[in-house]
Each structure stands twice: as structure tokens, then as C-alpha cells.
């Protein structure tokens, strides 16, 4: 397992000390908390899981015609699941948006990098949002944004956003998450 090898930075004494001696560890998903707690052998009762802070006025289902069958948005890399995409979607229509750091020629419909302001429009034209990283993704914010825009989600078990116990497409789940975060911070001061 690459995330728990002896070369992993998390195995350095300073990292373990920092997490264990902190007043509060903040995690961006239940999966993030579980993975880090296991790697660093943390007390699993310690720590706060922050609900995603998302602009639900920007990311919402506009009920547009869904003309993009399958879409991936993010850095195109092995760790973010490019090999998984090749294995599972090589014979399917798949559109990619994002910076590529793979050495090979992209084998899908690659649109390159797009402005963050354009992302809600692409998501609202998409049927299925695909995200299947190789390693545990702490949250995967774009997964939440896709759900809010009405995309079906095709994910693997390594996506932190999918570990929350609520419906990701329900905008009310994100209400006051930033206020809750600051209240937690203030409670330890």
C-alpha cells in the first residue's frame, strides 16, 4: 500500500506529533478522517469533519438538456484515476476537462483547462460525472458540485465526498457549513 509505506511523509515523527498534539484536527470528509487517523494512529474520537463549503447559488441544477454523456473534471493524472478511466471508459464517450500531467496523448475528448466560472455550465450539460481516483481523495469538491448540478455520479470507494451520510445533491446540506467551521475554531480559542 503506497499510502502507508515507510517513505510516506506521514510517517515522519514531526507529522505524527503535529496531529497528535493539535487542539483540533480538521478533516474534509469522513473518509479523509478515517484514512489519516489510520495512517497516523490518531484517536478517532478527536477531530472535526467539515461539511463542504459550496456556493449553492453557483452550483445548482438548471434542468438543461444533458448533451455530455460522461465527464471528468480535474487534473488528468495517474493518482486522480486516469488509468481507471482508460480501463473502464476506453469504449465509451468521455469528455475530460483539466490540466494533463500524463505523458501520453489523451485518449478521450479532452477540452483542456477551463475557467472555474464555466464549470457549472459544463456540469449542467452532463449526464454522468465520473471520478475514480487511484488513491483516497480527501474530498473531491467537484463531485459535490456535480451532484448539485444534477449529474449522476459514477465514483469508486476512494472519493471522500461520497463518504458523507447525506444526499450530495441537496443544497440544504451545505447551509451554514462555514459558520459551523468558525464556531468550532472559536470553541478551542
C-alpha positions as CSV (number, residue, x, y, z in Angstrom):
1,X,0.0,0.0,0.0
2,X,1.6,3.2,-1.2
3,X,0.0,5.5,1.3
4,X,1.4,3.7,4.4
5,X,4.9,2.9,3.1
6,X,7.9,3.9,5.2
7,X,8.8,6.6,2.7
8,X,5.4,8.3,3.2
9,X,5.9,11.8,4.7
10,X,3.1,11.0,7.1
11,X,5.4,8.5,8.9
12,X,7.8,11.3,9.9
13,X,7.8,12.0,13.6
14,X,7.0,15.7,13.2
15,X,3.8,14.9,11.2
16,X,2.6,12.5,13.8
17,X,3.4,14.9,16.6
18,X,1.7,17.8,14.9
19,X,-1.6,15.8,14.5
20,X,-1.5,14.2,18.0
21,X,-0.6,17.5,19.8
22,X,-3.1,19.7,17.9
23,X,-6.1,21.2,19.6
24,X,-8.3,20.0,16.8
25,X,-7.7,18.2,13.5
26,X,-10.0,19.3,10.7
27,X,-10.9,16.8,8.0
28,X,-12.8,17.5,4.8
29,X,-14.7,14.2,4.8
30,X,-15.4,11.1,6.9
31,X,-13.1,9.1,4.6
32,X,-10.3,11.7,5.0
33,X,-10.6,11.4,8.8
34,X,-10.6,7.6,8.6
35,X,-7.5,7.4,6.3
36,X,-5.4,9.9,8.2
37,X,-6.4,8.5,11.6
38,X,-5.4,5.0,10.5
39,X,-2.1,6.1,8.9
40,X,-1.1,8.3,11.9
41,X,-2.8,6.1,14.6
42,X,-4.9,9.0,15.9
43,X,-7.6,8.9,18.4
44,X,-10.7,8.5,16.1
45,X,-12.9,10.5,18.5
46,X,-10.6,13.5,18.0
47,X,-11.2,15.8,15.0
48,X,-13.9,17.7,13.2
49,X,-15.3,16.7,9.8
50,X,-16.1,19.9,7.9
51,X,-19.1,19.7,5.6
52,X,-18.2,21.0,2.1
53,X,-18.4,24.8,1.7
54,X,-20.0,25.2,-1.7
55,X,-21.7,28.2,-3.4
56,X,-25.1,26.6,-3.9
57,X,-26.2,29.6,-5.9
58,X,-23.5,28.9,-8.4
59,X,-23.7,25.1,-8.4
60,X,-27.4,24.2,-8.9
61,X,-29.4,22.1,-11.3
62,X,-30.6,24.3,-14.1
63,X,-32.6,21.5,-15.7
64,X,-30.7,21.9,-19.0
65,X,-30.5,19.3,-21.8
66,X,-27.8,16.8,-20.9
67,X,-25.7,16.6,-24.1
68,X,-22.4,15.4,-22.5
69,X,-22.7,11.6,-21.7
70,X,-19.7,11.3,-19.3
71,X,-17.5,14.0,-17.9
72,X,-14.3,14.1,-15.7
73,X,-13.1,17.4,-14.4
74,X,-9.7,17.7,-12.6
75,X,-6.0,17.2,-13.0
76,X,-5.6,14.3,-15.5
77,X,-3.1,12.1,-13.7
78,X,-2.5,8.6,-12.6
79,X,-3.3,9.4,-9.0
80,X,-6.6,11.0,-10.0
81,X,-7.6,7.9,-11.8
82,X,-6.5,8.3,-15.5
83,X,-5.6,4.6,-15.7
84,X,-9.0,3.7,-14.2
85,X,-10.7,5.9,-16.8
86,X,-8.7,4.1,-19.6
87,X,-9.7,0.7,-18.2
88,X,-13.4,1.5,-17.7
89,X,-14.3,4.0,-20.4
90,X,-12.0,3.3,-23.4
91,X,-15.0,2.2,-25.4
92,X,-17.4,4.9,-24.1
93,X,-17.9,8.5,-24.7
94,X,-15.9,10.5,-22.1
95,X,-15.1,14.2,-22.0
96,X,-12.2,15.5,-19.9
97,X,-11.6,19.0,-18.6
98,X,-8.4,19.9,-16.8
99,X,-4.7,20.1,-16.9
100,X,-3.0,17.0,-18.1
101,X,0.2,15.7,-16.4
102,X,0.2,12.3,-18.1
103,X,3.0,11.8,-20.6
104,X,0.8,10.0,-23.2
105,X,-1.6,11.5,-25.7
106,X,-5.1,11.8,-24.1
107,X,-7.4,9.1,-25.5
108,X,-10.7,10.9,-24.8
109,X,-12.4,14.1,-25.8
110,X,-10.1,16.5,-23.9
111,X,-11.2,20.1,-23.7
112,X,-8.2,21.3,-21.9
113,X,-8.3,23.7,-18.9
114,X,-11.5,25.8,-18.4
115,X,-12.3,28.7,-16.2
116,X,-13.9,27.8,-12.8
117,X,-16.7,30.2,-13.8
118,X,-17.5,27.9,-16.8
119,X,-17.7,24.7,-14.8
120,X,-21.4,25.0,-13.7
121,X,-22.4,25.3,-17.3
122,X,-20.5,22.1,-18.3
123,X,-21.9,20.2,-15.3
124,X,-25.4,21.3,-16.1
125,X,-25.0,19.8,-19.6
126,X,-23.6,16.4,-18.3
127,X,-25.5,13.2,-17.6
128,X,-22.8,11.3,-15.7
129,X,-19.9,12.7,-13.7
130,X,-17.0,10.3,-13.5
131,X,-14.4,10.3,-10.7
132,X,-12.4,7.2,-9.8
133,X,-9.1,8.1,-8.3
134,X,-6.4,5.6,-7.5
135,X,-5.7,6.9,-4.0
136,X,-8.1,8.2,-1.4
137,X,-9.2,11.7,-2.5
138,X,-9.8,13.7,0.8
139,X,-13.0,15.3,-0.5
140,X,-13.3,15.7,-4.3
141,X,-15.1,19.1,-4.2
142,X,-16.0,18.8,-7.9
143,X,-18.0,15.7,-7.1
144,X,-20.2,17.8,-4.8
145,X,-20.5,20.5,-7.4
146,X,-21.6,17.9,-10.0
147,X,-24.2,16.4,-7.7
148,X,-25.7,19.8,-7.0
149,X,-25.8,20.4,-10.8
150,X,-27.9,17.3,-11.2
151,X,-25.3,14.8,-12.6
152,X,-25.4,11.1,-11.9
153,X,-22.3,10.2,-10.0
154,X,-20.1,7.3,-11.1
155,X,-17.5,7.0,-8.3
156,X,-15.3,4.4,-6.7
157,X,-14.8,3.9,-2.9
158,X,-11.9,6.4,-2.8
159,X,-13.9,9.6,-3.0
160,X,-14.2,11.4,0.3
161,X,-17.3,13.4,-0.8
162,X,-19.2,10.2,-1.2
163,X,-18.5,9.2,2.5
164,X,-20.8,11.8,3.9
165,X,-24.1,10.4,5.2
166,X,-26.3,12.8,3.3
167,X,-27.6,13.4,-0.2
168,X,-24.9,15.4,-2.0
169,X,-27.4,16.9,-4.4
170,X,-29.4,18.5,-1.6
171,X,-28.3,22.2,-1.3
172,X,-29.7,22.4,2.3
173,X,-26.9,20.1,3.4
174,X,-24.3,22.8,2.9
175,X,-26.2,25.6,4.7
176,X,-24.1,27.2,7.4
177,X,-21.1,24.9,6.9
178,X,-18.7,27.8,7.0
179,X,-20.4,29.2,10.1
180,X,-20.1,25.8,11.8
181,X,-16.4,25.7,10.9
182,X,-15.7,29.1,12.5
183,X,-17.8,28.2,15.6
184,X,-15.6,25.1,16.0
185,X,-12.4,27.2,15.7
186,X,-13.7,29.7,18.2
187,X,-14.6,26.9,20.7
188,X,-11.0,26.0,21.1
189,X,-9.6,29.5,21.4
